[in-house]
Amino acid sequence: MYFTDRGIEELDERRGEEQVTLGWLAARLQFFADLHPEFGVPVGRLATWLAHSDEDGEP
């Protein structure tokens, strides 16, 4: 398991049953990037990948 997988697993364990909108997710990503500008580029790349992920055949 990679270090980053632990955060993903924690998210799934704590909030995996919740339903959210993509608008809510976008707001949370923006809030995180505002608090931690050093992660702005990776957060932006993740958001772009999520926005286009249905175009490349990936689930």
N, C-alpha and C positions, 0 to 999 in steps of 0.2 A: 504494500500500500504506500502510495506517495503521501507526503505531508499534506498536500492540498486536498487529498481524498478525505482526510479526517473532517475538514470543514464541510465538505459536501455531505458526508455521512451524518454529521451533527444536524445540518439543516434538514435532512430527510427525517431523522429521528424526532426532532423537536417540532417541525412544522409540516411534515410530509402529508398530513391529512387535510391541511388547509387548502382552500381554493383562492387564488388571487388573479387579478387582471394583469395584463401586460403593462397597462398604465401604472399600476401600483409598483410593479417591478422596475419600470423605467425611473420612477420617482425615487425609489430606494437606491438604485445604482447611481443616480445623479447626486443624491445626498451623500453617499459614501465617497464618490469622487470629489465632491466639494470639501469633505472633511479630510481626505487623504489625496491631495493633488498628485502625489508621486505615483498613484495608481490610476490616474486619469486615462492614460493610453491603453493599458490592459483592459480596463472597464469599458472603454469605448470599443475596443476590438471585440470583446465578448458581446456587447450590445449589437454590433454590426453583424457578427456571426449569427446571433439569435434572430435578427431581423431577416436574414437571408438563408437560414438553415433549411427551409423547405425547398429551396431552389437546387440544392446539390444532392438530393435524394437521401440525405441522412435523416434519421428519426428525430 
